[in-house]
Amino acid sequence: MDELKDYLKEGFSEDNKNKAAKVKDTSATDKKNIELAKLYEDTAEYEAELKVFEEELEIIKENELKDIPAEFAKKFPDEDRDYEQELQNILSATWSHLAEVKKTHSSEYLELITQTPFCDVLEKFNATYPEYDRNFETEVRNIFVQRWETLISIKKEHIKEEETDMKIAGLKPSFVKRIYKQIHGSK
């Protein structure tokens, strides 16, 4: 009976040693996981930006031009951005490029575009230039769609590059993503 007690004591003490070793391994594993999660931080940021760009593109496609800034503000209330001014800047810069570099559009229209608030530009343009032979609203929408599709394409390329870097390091991107989510407590 004493032999059995001694054997059990030795077994339990070895189990405790194994548990202690596992705890040490866990902390080492946690450190490794934190390092792996750091590899995914840029990718996670790109994915978040990609999601926003895709949602913004959807708003651009589904709403009237004058309503787009308000819809952006409604969809992204935590953003401290002047959407109307941003859209105005994009339109002005693109139209300027079309008029001055590509020479496909008139510089005469550019002045009206730059001096009119974004929400009024369509109405004022159509009133001022009824003879305009193209659909101005469609052109403006296409400018925005092209811009957002380009931004989406760039973000997808960044994500692809980050995943390629993970693969070069001998890691599966899906594994690194899972570790990142575990560390950051996201789903």
N, CA and C of each residue as an Amber inpcrd file, in Angstrom:
protein
   561
   0.8210000  -1.1850000   0.0000000   0.0000000   0.0000000   0.0000000
   0.8750000   1.2630000   0.0000000   1.9530000   1.2160000   0.7710000
   2.8630000   2.3540000   0.8150000   3.4860000   2.6080000  -0.5650000
   3.7720000   1.5160000  -1.2760000   4.3290000   1.6620000  -2.6130000
   3.3500000   2.4020000  -3.5340000   2.0660000   2.0460000  -3.4010000
   1.0430000   2.6840000  -4.2230000   0.9520000   4.1740000  -3.9030000
   1.0180000   4.5120000  -2.5970000   0.9750000   5.9260000  -2.1930000
   2.1860000   6.6760000  -2.7540000   3.3660000   6.0660000  -2.6410000
   4.5680000   6.7150000  -3.1680000   4.4760000   6.9000000  -4.6830000
   3.9600000   5.8920000  -5.3550000   3.8260000   5.9700000  -6.8130000
   2.8650000   7.0890000  -7.2030000   1.7540000   7.1690000  -6.5030000
   0.7660000   8.2030000  -6.8120000   1.3160000   9.6010000  -6.5180000
   2.0710000   9.7180000  -5.4270000   2.6700000  11.0160000  -5.1070000
   3.6310000  11.4510000  -6.2070000   4.4570000  10.5100000  -6.6700000
   5.4020000  10.8230000  -7.7370000   4.6540000  11.2160000  -9.0140000
   3.6000000  10.4800000  -9.3310000   2.8170000  10.7710000 -10.5330000
   2.1910000  12.1540000 -10.4590000   1.6390000  12.4960000  -9.2890000
   1.0040000  13.8070000  -9.1520000   2.0320000  14.9350000  -9.2140000
   3.1850000  14.6950000  -8.6200000   4.1950000  15.7510000  -8.6710000
   4.7130000  15.9290000 -10.1030000   4.8200000  14.8410000 -10.8610000
   5.2250000  14.9390000 -12.2610000   4.1520000  15.6630000 -13.0760000
   2.8820000  15.3830000 -12.7660000   1.7850000  16.0820000 -13.4600000
   1.8630000  17.5800000 -13.1970000   2.1780000  17.9420000 -11.9370000
   2.3020000  19.3680000 -11.6170000   3.4580000  19.9970000 -12.3820000
   4.5530000  19.2520000 -12.5030000   5.6820000  19.7570000 -13.2770000
   5.2740000  19.9430000 -14.7400000   4.5370000  18.9700000 -15.2670000
   4.0760000  19.0770000 -16.6610000   3.1550000  20.2780000 -16.8370000
   2.2830000  20.5000000 -15.8530000   1.3850000  21.6560000 -15.9340000
   2.1750000  22.9480000 -15.8870000   3.1720000  23.0120000 -15.0540000
   4.0040000  24.2080000 -14.9770000   4.7340000  24.4380000 -16.3030000
   5.2080000  23.3460000 -16.8960000   5.8850000  23.4630000 -18.1810000
   4.9130000  23.9660000 -19.2520000   3.6670000  23.4770000 -19.1870000
   2.6660000  23.9210000 -20.1520000   2.3730000  25.4110000 -19.9850000
   2.3410000  25.8760000 -18.7700000   2.1130000  27.3010000 -18.5290000
   3.2370000  28.1140000 -19.1450000   4.4730000  27.6480000 -18.9600000
   5.6000000  28.3420000 -19.5680000   5.4740000  28.3270000 -21.0830000
   5.0930000  27.1750000 -21.6430000   4.9230000  27.0780000 -23.0810000
   3.8270000  28.0210000 -23.5660000   2.7790000  28.1400000 -22.7830000
   1.6750000  29.0060000 -23.1690000   2.1330000  30.4550000 -23.2480000
   2.9140000  30.8830000 -22.2680000   3.3800000  32.2700000 -22.3180000
   4.3120000  32.4750000 -23.5130000   5.1320000  31.4880000 -23.8040000
   6.0020000  31.5830000 -24.9720000   5.1550000  31.5800000 -26.2460000
   4.1320000  30.7380000 -26.2450000   3.2250000  30.6800000 -27.3850000
   2.4900000  32.0050000 -27.5350000   2.0610000  32.5860000 -26.4270000
   1.3780000  33.8820000 -26.4870000   2.2860000  34.9440000 -27.0920000
   3.5420000  34.9440000 -26.7200000   4.4870000  35.9050000 -27.2860000
   4.6320000  35.6890000 -28.7930000   4.7090000  34.4270000 -29.1810000
   4.8060000  34.1200000 -30.6110000   3.5300000  34.5530000 -31.3350000
   2.3850000  34.3070000 -30.6920000   1.1180000  34.6970000 -31.3060000
   1.0080000  36.2130000 -31.4540000   1.5040000  36.9240000 -30.4640000
   1.4810000  38.3910000 -30.5370000   2.3510000  38.8570000 -31.7010000
   3.5000000  38.2220000 -31.8690000   4.3700000  38.5680000 -32.9970000
   3.6950000  38.2370000 -34.3290000   3.0040000  37.0880000 -34.3770000
   2.2810000  36.7380000 -35.6030000   1.1530000  37.7350000 -35.8720000
   0.4640000  38.1340000 -34.8180000  -0.6400000  39.0860000 -34.9790000
  -0.1370000  40.4150000 -35.5230000   1.0730000  40.8020000 -35.1310000
   1.6450000  42.0530000 -35.6380000   1.8420000  41.9960000 -37.1490000
   2.0890000  40.7960000 -37.6710000   2.2560000  40.6430000 -39.1100000
   0.9670000  40.9520000 -39.8650000  -0.1560000  40.8170000 -39.1810000
  -1.4480000  40.9920000 -39.8360000  -2.0330000  42.3930000 -39.6510000
  -1.3970000  43.2330000 -38.8400000  -1.9700000  44.5470000 -38.5210000
  -2.2020000  45.4060000 -39.7600000  -1.2320000  45.4750000 -40.6550000
  -1.4100000  46.2660000 -41.8750000  -2.5380000  45.6940000 -42.7310000
  -2.5690000  44.3810000 -42.8450000  -3.6140000  43.7430000 -43.6380000
  -4.9880000  44.0360000 -43.0570000  -5.1110000  43.9740000 -41.7430000
  -6.3930000  44.2620000 -41.0990000  -6.8130000  45.7120000 -41.3590000
  -5.8580000  46.6150000 -41.3190000  -6.1520000  48.0250000 -41.6080000
  -6.6010000  48.1870000 -43.0650000  -5.9110000  47.5230000 -43.9820000
  -6.2970000  47.5890000 -45.3950000  -7.6950000  47.0070000 -45.6070000
  -7.9920000  45.9080000 -44.9090000  -9.3120000  45.2970000 -45.0520000
 -10.4070000  46.2240000 -44.5340000 -10.1460000  46.9170000 -43.4350000
 -11.1290000  47.8700000 -42.8980000 -11.3420000  49.0230000 -43.8780000
 -10.2660000  49.5410000 -44.4440000 -10.3780000  50.6220000 -45.4250000
 -11.1020000  50.1440000 -46.6810000 -10.8170000  48.9240000 -47.1010000
 -11.4760000  48.3520000 -48.2760000 -12.9840000  48.2730000 -48.0530000
 -13.3750000  47.8390000 -46.8800000 -14.8010000  47.7340000 -46.5570000
 -15.4790000  49.1060000 -46.6410000 -14.8200000  50.1350000 -46.1110000
 -15.3760000  51.4950000 -46.1660000 -15.4900000  51.9640000 -47.6130000
 -14.4510000  51.7540000 -48.4090000 -14.4960000  52.1660000 -49.8160000
 -15.6260000  51.4640000 -50.5610000 -15.8140000  50.1840000 -50.2850000
 -16.8860000  49.4460000 -50.9560000 -18.2640000  49.9810000 -50.5440000
 -18.4180000  50.3240000 -49.2750000 -19.6840000  50.9020000 -48.8110000
 -19.9070000  52.2860000 -49.4200000 -18.8450000  53.0720000 -49.5240000
 -18.9630000  54.3910000 -50.1410000 -19.3280000  54.2690000 -51.6200000
 -18.7230000  53.3200000 -52.3150000 -19.0370000  53.1050000 -53.7280000
 -20.5080000  52.7350000 -53.9000000 -20.9920000  51.9010000 -53.0260000
 -22.4080000  51.5250000 -53.0740000 -23.3010000  52.7620000 -52.9190000
 -22.9450000  53.6450000 -52.0000000 -23.7040000  54.8940000 -51.8000000
 -23.6480000  55.7540000 -53.0630000 -22.4850000  55.8450000 -53.6720000
 -22.3270000  56.6450000 -54.8890000 -23.2170000  56.1030000 -56.0010000
 -23.2740000  54.8020000 -56.1380000 -24.0560000  54.1970000 -57.2130000
 -25.5600000  54.2880000 -56.9730000 -25.9820000  54.2890000 -55.7150000
 -27.4080000  54.1820000 -55.4110000 -28.1150000  55.5060000 -55.1330000
 -27.3950000  56.6120000 -55.0060000 -28.0200000  57.8730000 -54.6130000
 -27.8230000  58.9490000 -55.6610000 -28.6910000  59.9530000 -55.5870000
 -28.5220000  61.1140000 -56.4460000 -27.2550000  61.8380000 -56.0060000
 -26.6260000  62.5290000 -56.9420000 -25.3640000  63.2130000 -56.6530000
 -25.4730000  64.1470000 -55.4600000 -26.4990000  64.9610000 -55.4240000
 -26.6250000  65.9530000 -54.3560000 -26.8220000  65.3060000 -52.9820000
 -27.2770000  64.0460000 -52.9530000 -27.5360000  63.3610000 -51.6890000
 -26.3400000  62.5650000 -51.1710000 -25.3360000  62.3930000 -51.9860000
 -24.1900000  61.5460000 -51.6110000 -23.4890000  62.0340000 -50.3400000
 -23.1540000  63.3160000 -50.2060000 -22.4780000  63.7450000 -48.9690000
 -23.3070000  63.4590000 -47.7010000 -24.6140000  63.6930000 -47.7810000
 -25.4770000  63.4240000 -46.6210000 -25.5390000  61.9290000 -46.3130000
 -25.5760000  61.1190000 -47.3460000 -25.6100000  59.6620000 -47.1470000
 -24.2880000  59.1630000 -46.5540000 -23.1850000  59.7460000 -47.0000000
 -21.8900000  59.4020000 -46.4020000 -21.8990000  59.7330000 -44.9040000
 -22.3530000  60.9270000 -44.5800000 -22.3820000  61.3660000 -43.1740000
 -23.2970000  60.4730000 -42.3460000 -24.3960000  60.0290000 -42.9430000
 -25.3360000  59.1590000 -42.2210000 -24.7250000  57.7690000 -42.0100000
 -24.0580000  57.2660000 -43.0240000 -23.4670000  55.9220000 -42.9570000
 -22.2340000  55.8820000 -42.0470000 -21.4800000  56.9860000 -42.0200000
 -20.2380000  57.0440000 -41.2440000 -20.2830000  58.2270000 -40.2720000
 -21.1400000  58.1550000 -39.2630000 -21.3110000  59.3090000 -38.3620000
 -20.0840000  59.6010000 -37.4910000 -19.2280000  58.6230000 -37.2840000
 -18.0540000  58.8270000 -36.4250000 -16.9030000  59.5020000 -37.1620000
 -17.0080000  59.5830000 -38.4750000 -15.9600000  60.2150000 -39.2710000
 -16.1090000  61.7280000 -39.2000000 -15.0160000  62.4020000 -38.9780000
 -15.0180000  63.8640000 -38.9310000 -14.4840000  64.3770000 -40.2680000
 -15.3230000  64.2620000 -41.2940000 -14.9040000  64.6380000 -42.6440000
 -15.9590000  65.5350000 -43.2770000 -15.5140000  66.4100000 -44.1420000
 -16.4080000  67.2650000 -44.9210000 -16.5720000  66.5880000 -46.2800000
 -17.5580000  65.6990000 -46.3630000 -17.7440000  64.9000000 -47.5760000
 -18.0570000  65.7700000 -48.7930000 -18.8400000  66.8020000 -48.5880000
 -19.1910000  67.6660000 -49.7080000 -17.9360000  68.3010000 -50.3050000
 -17.0450000  68.7740000 -49.4450000 -15.8080000  69.3980000 -49.9310000
 -14.8930000  68.3580000 -50.5790000 -14.8240000  67.1770000 -50.0160000
 -14.0010000  66.1260000 -50.6080000 -14.4800000  65.7800000 -52.0130000
 -15.7860000  65.6200000 -52.1690000 -16.3370000  65.3010000 -53.4820000
 -16.1200000  66.4580000 -54.4670000 -16.2650000  67.6690000 -53.9580000
 -16.0290000  68.8570000 -54.7910000 -14.5710000  68.8780000 -55.2750000
 -13.6480000  68.5890000 -54.3850000 -12.2230000  68.5670000 -54.7460000
 -11.9230000  67.4860000 -55.7890000 -12.5160000  66.3150000 -55.6110000
 -12.3070000  65.2240000 -56.5680000 -12.8470000  65.6240000 -57.9360000
 -14.0570000  66.1620000 -57.9440000 -14.6700000  66.5800000 -59.2080000
 -13.8440000  67.6700000 -59.8770000 -13.4330000  68.6650000 -59.1270000
 -12.6440000  69.7670000 -59.6900000 -11.3080000  69.2780000 -60.2450000
 -10.6230000  68.4620000 -59.4800000  -9.3150000  67.9600000 -59.9240000
  -9.4480000  67.0870000 -61.1660000 -10.4460000  66.2310000 -61.1810000
 -10.6260000  65.3480000 -62.3300000 -11.0340000  66.1390000 -63.5690000
 -11.9730000  67.0760000 -63.3900000 -12.4080000  67.8800000 -64.5380000
 -11.2520000  68.7270000 -65.0580000 -10.4550000  69.2360000 -64.1470000
  -9.2740000  70.0130000 -64.5340000  -8.3310000  69.1540000 -65.3760000
  -8.1180000  67.9390000 -64.9450000  -7.2640000  67.0020000 -65.6880000
  -7.8520000  66.7340000 -67.0760000  -9.1680000  66.5300000 -67.1380000
  -9.8230000  66.2590000 -68.4190000  -9.7360000  67.4690000 -69.3540000
  -9.8280000  68.6780000 -68.7920000  -9.8290000  69.8920000 -69.6090000
  -8.4240000  70.3290000 -70.0100000  -7.4880000  70.2440000 -69.0630000
  -6.1630000  70.8180000 -69.3060000  -5.1280000  69.8190000 -69.8190000
  -5.2560000  68.5750000 -69.4180000  -4.2630000  67.5840000 -69.8260000
  -4.7720000  66.7530000 -71.0030000  -5.9130000  66.1530000 -70.8230000
  -6.4480000  65.2980000 -71.8830000  -7.1350000  66.0920000 -73.0010000
  -7.5450000  67.2860000 -72.6720000  -8.2110000  68.1820000 -73.6350000
  -9.4970000  67.5680000 -74.2050000 -10.2020000  66.7940000 -73.3810000
 -11.4560000  66.1670000 -73.8160000 -12.6780000  66.9390000 -73.3380000
 -12.4970000  67.8540000 -72.3970000 -13.6020000  68.6410000 -71.8510000
 -13.2290000  70.1260000 -71.8670000 -14.2430000  70.9480000 -71.8750000
 -14.0210000  72.3860000 -71.9580000 -13.6020000  72.9800000 -70.6100000
 -12.6360000  73.8950000 -70.6640000 -12.2020000  74.6200000 -69.4590000
 -13.2900000  75.5790000 -68.9810000 -14.1650000  75.9530000 -69.8750000
 -15.2720000  76.8510000 -69.5440000 -16.1510000  76.2420000 -68.4460000
 -16.3760000  74.9460000 -68.5250000 -17.2080000  74.2590000 -67.5330000
 -16.4950000  74.1420000 -66.1880000 -15.1780000  74.0730000 -66.2420000
 -14.3810000  73.9150000 -65.0240000 -14.6070000  75.0670000 -64.0600000
 -14.7020000  76.2710000 -64.5860000 -14.9150000  77.4410000 -63.7330000
 -16.2200000  77.3260000 -62.9500000 -17.2730000  76.9170000 -63.6270000
 -18.5580000  76.7390000 -62.9430000 -18.4600000  75.6470000 -61.8780000
 -17.7990000  74.5670000 -62.2100000 -17.6620000  73.4340000 -61.2760000
 -16.8970000  73.8530000 -60.0280000 -15.8200000  74.5990000 -60.2010000
 -14.9940000  74.9730000 -59.0480000 -15.6490000  76.0320000 -58.1740000
 -16.5320000  76.8340000 -58.7470000 -17.1360000  77.9310000 -57.9830000
 -18.5090000  77.5900000 -57.4050000 -19.0390000  76.4230000 -57.7150000
 -20.3730000  76.0440000 -57.2540000 -20.2510000  74.9690000 -56.1770000
 -21.0150000  75.1070000 -55.0830000 -21.0210000  74.0420000 -54.0680000
 -21.4420000  72.7050000 -54.6890000 -20.8810000  71.6420000 -54.1880000
 -21.0940000  70.3290000 -54.7970000 -22.5740000  69.9830000 -54.9350000
 -23.3440000  70.2080000 -53.9020000 -24.7590000  69.8110000 -53.9230000
 -25.5660000  70.5750000 -54.9700000 -25.0620000  71.7090000 -55.4330000
 -25.7770000  72.5210000 -56.4180000 -25.1810000  72.4320000 -57.8170000
 -24.0590000  71.7670000 -57.9640000 -23.3290000  71.8000000 -59.2310000
 -24.1360000  71.2030000 -60.3820000 -24.8320000  70.1170000 -60.1520000
 -25.5930000  69.4740000 -61.2260000 -26.7050000  70.3990000 -61.7140000
 -27.4680000  70.9300000 -60.7950000 -28.5860000  71.8070000 -61.1410000
 -28.0880000  73.0700000 -61.8620000 -27.0520000  73.6810000 -61.3220000
 -26.5280000  74.9170000 -61.9110000 -25.8980000  74.6520000 -63.2810000
 -25.1950000  73.5440000 -63.4140000 -24.5710000  73.2010000 -64.6960000
 -25.6360000  73.0150000 -65.7650000 -26.6720000  72.2310000 -65.4490000
 -27.7290000  71.9760000 -66.4200000 -28.4860000  73.2600000 -66.7890000
 -28.6410000  74.1610000 -65.8260000 -29.3250000  75.4320000 -66.1080000
 -28.4490000  76.3580000 -66.9510000 -27.1600000  76.3670000 -66.6850000
 -26.2420000  77.2600000 -67.3880000 -25.8900000  76.7430000 -68.7760000
 -25.7600000  75.4510000 -68.9130000 -25.3480000  74.8580000 -70.1950000
 -26.3760000  73.8180000 -70.6660000 -27.5680000  74.2550000 -71.0500000
 -28.5800000  73.2850000 -71.5200000 -28.1770000  72.6190000 -72.8310000
 -27.2660000  73.2460000 -73.5610000 -26.8330000  72.6930000 -74.8490000
 -25.7500000  71.6200000 -74.6960000 -25.3060000  71.3760000 -73.4650000
 -24.2560000  70.3740000 -73.2270000 -24.7050000  69.0470000 -73.8170000
 -23.9010000  68.4740000 -74.7070000 -24.3160000  67.3100000 -75.4890000
 -24.1640000  65.9630000 -74.7790000 -23.6210000  65.9540000 -73.5910000
 -23.4800000  64.7040000 -72.8210000 -24.3400000  64.8100000 -71.5680000
 -24.4680000  63.6990000 -70.8820000 -25.2160000  63.7030000 -69.6240000
 -24.2270000  64.0330000 -68.5040000 -24.3090000  65.2400000 -67.9880000
 -23.3590000  65.7110000 -66.9760000 -23.4160000  64.8560000 -65.7060000
 -24.6150000  64.5090000 -65.2780000 -24.7560000  63.7020000 -64.0610000
 -24.0600000  62.3530000 -64.2260000 -24.2390000  61.7370000 -65.3700000
 -23.5950000  60.4400000 -65.6270000 -22.0760000  60.5930000 -65.6400000
 -21.5880000  61.6630000 -66.2420000 -20.1390000  61.8930000 -66.2750000
 -19.5660000  62.0510000 -64.8650000 -20.2490000  62.8380000 -64.0480000
 -19.7790000  63.0620000 -62.6770000 -19.8180000  61.7640000 -61.8890000
 -20.9200000  61.0410000 -62.0080000 -21.0260000  59.7570000 -61.2950000
 -19.9110000  58.8130000 -61.7480000 -19.6470000  58.7830000 -63.0520000
 -18.5790000  57.9160000 -63.5660000 -17.2130000  58.3200000 -63.0270000
 -16.9990000  59.6210000 -62.8500000 -15.7450000  60.0940000 -62.2550000
 -15.5860000  59.4990000 -60.8570000 -16.6530000  59.5550000 -60.0650000
 -16.5870000  59.0320000 -58.6920000 -16.4730000  57.5150000 -58.6710000
 -17.2400000  56.8600000 -59.5100000 -17.1810000  55.3900000 -59.5560000
 -15.7780000  54.9440000 -59.9410000 -15.2070000  55.5860000 -60.9510000
 -13.8550000  55.2170000 -61.3760000 -12.8470000  55.4420000 -60.2540000
 -12.9850000  56.5620000 -59.5640000 -12.0630000  56.8570000 -58.4610000
 -12.1720000  55.8140000 -57.3630000 -13.4020000  55.4960000 -56.9370000
 -13.5670000  54.5270000 -55.8470000 -13.1650000  53.1300000 -56.2900000
 -13.4200000  52.7670000 -57.5240000 -12.9740000  51.4570000 -58.0000000
 -11.4510000  51.3750000 -58.0110000 -10.7960000  52.4790000 -58.3260000
  -9.3340000  52.5260000 -58.2860000  -8.8410000  52.3630000 -56.8500000
  -9.4660000  53.0670000 -55.9160000  -9.0740000  52.9390000 -54.5090000
  -9.2780000  51.5060000 -54.0090000 -10.3800000  50.8960000 -54.3940000
 -10.6590000  49.5130000 -54.0030000  -9.5970000  48.5870000 -54.5910000
  -9.2690000  48.7950000 -55.8390000  -8.2500000  47.9800000 -56.5010000
  -6.8950000  48.1130000 -55.7980000  -6.5490000  49.3350000 -55.4100000
  -5.2830000  49.5720000 -54.7080000  -5.2730000  48.8450000 -53.3710000
  -6.3680000  48.9350000 -52.6170000  -6.4340000  48.2560000 -51.3130000
  -6.3360000  46.7510000 -51.4740000  -7.0030000  46.2110000 -52.4870000
  -6.9300000  44.7640000 -52.7340000  -5.5000000  44.3560000 -53.0710000
  -4.8060000  45.1920000 -53.8190000  -3.4140000  44.9100000 -54.1630000
  -2.5350000  44.9490000 -52.9130000  -2.7790000  45.9110000 -52.0280000
  -2.0110000  45.9680000 -50.7770000  -2.2410000  44.7130000 -49.9420000
  -3.4780000  44.2730000 -49.8640000  -3.7970000  43.0580000 -49.1000000
  -3.0780000  41.8640000 -49.7140000  -3.1190000  41.7770000 -51.0240000
  -2.4530000  40.6730000 -51.7260000  -0.9490000  40.6830000 -51.4470000
  -0.3290000  41.8660000 -51.4690000   1.1050000  41.9720000 -51.1880000
   1.4270000  41.5250000 -49.7620000   0.5930000  41.9330000 -48.8070000
   0.8180000  41.5350000 -47.4120000   0.6920000  40.0210000 -47.2650000
  -0.3000000  39.4400000 -47.9210000  -0.4780000  37.9900000 -47.8570000
   0.6900000  37.2640000 -48.5160000   1.1950000  37.8240000 -49.5850000
   2.3680000  37.2420000 -50.2470000   3.5750000  37.2640000 -49.3100000
   3.7360000  38.3680000 -48.5950000   4.8370000  38.4550000 -47.6240000
   4.6990000  37.3910000 -46.5410000   3.4720000  37.1440000 -46.1000000
   3.2470000  36.1020000 -45.0900000   3.6090000  34.7360000 -45.6570000
   3.2220000  34.4850000 -46.9010000   3.5310000  33.2060000 -47.5370000
   5.0320000  33.0290000 -47.7000000   5.7150000  34.1050000 -48.0640000
   7.1790000  34.0470000 -48.1990000   7.8190000  33.7000000 -46.8610000
   7.2190000  34.1890000 -45.7740000   7.7250000  33.8890000 -44.4310000
   7.3470000  32.4770000 -43.9840000   6.6270000  31.7370000 -44.8430000
   6.2580000  30.3620000 -44.5260000   4.9830000  30.2470000 -43.7080000
   4.1430000  31.2600000 -43.7620000   2.9160000  31.2620000 -42.9760000
   1.6970000  31.3050000 -43.8900000   0.6290000  30.7180000 -43.4130000
  -0.6240000  30.8100000 -44.1450000  -1.3430000  32.0690000 -43.6840000
  -1.7560000  32.9270000 -44.6090000  -2.4540000  34.1580000 -44.2210000
  -3.6980000  33.8980000 -43.3730000  -4.4160000  32.8150000 -43.6620000
  -5.6240000  32.5140000 -42.8820000  -5.2660000  32.1860000 -41.4310000
  -4.1390000  31.5250000 -41.2210000  -3.6850000  31.2180000 -39.8660000
  -3.2990000  32.4920000 -39.1250000  -2.5550000  33.3570000 -39.7960000
  -2.1260000  34.6170000 -39.1760000  -3.3440000  35.4810000 -38.8590000
  -4.3260000  35.4660000 -39.7410000  -5.5650000  36.2250000 -39.5110000
  -6.3050000  35.6900000 -38.2920000  -6.3670000  34.3870000 -38.1750000
  -7.0440000  33.7700000 -37.0230000  -6.3410000  34.1410000 -35.7190000
  -5.0260000  34.1100000 -35.7170000  -4.2560000  34.4900000 -34.5320000
  -4.5050000  35.9590000 -34.2060000  -4.5010000  36.8070000 -35.2330000
  -4.7610000  38.2430000 -35.0510000  -6.1210000  38.4520000 -34.3790000
  -7.1180000  37.7390000 -34.8770000  -8.4620000  37.8760000 -34.3020000
  -8.5130000  37.3790000 -32.8630000  -7.7960000  36.3210000 -32.5690000
  -7.7470000  35.8030000 -31.2030000  -7.0950000  36.8150000 -30.2680000
  -6.0110000  37.4030000 -30.6940000  -5.2730000  38.3730000 -29.8730000
  -6.1100000  39.6280000 -29.6570000  -6.7690000  40.0850000 -30.7140000
  -7.5240000  41.3260000 -30.6410000  -8.9910000  41.1340000 -30.2540000
  -9.3880000  39.8850000 -30.0560000 -10.7410000  39.6100000 -29.5830000
 -11.8310000  39.9710000 -30.5770000 -11.5230000  39.8940000 -31.8570000
 -12.5410000  40.1930000 -32.8620000 -12.9770000  38.9070000 -33.5380000
 -14.1040000  39.0090000 -34.2240000 -14.6340000  37.8070000 -34.8830000
 -14.3180000  37.8020000 -36.3460000
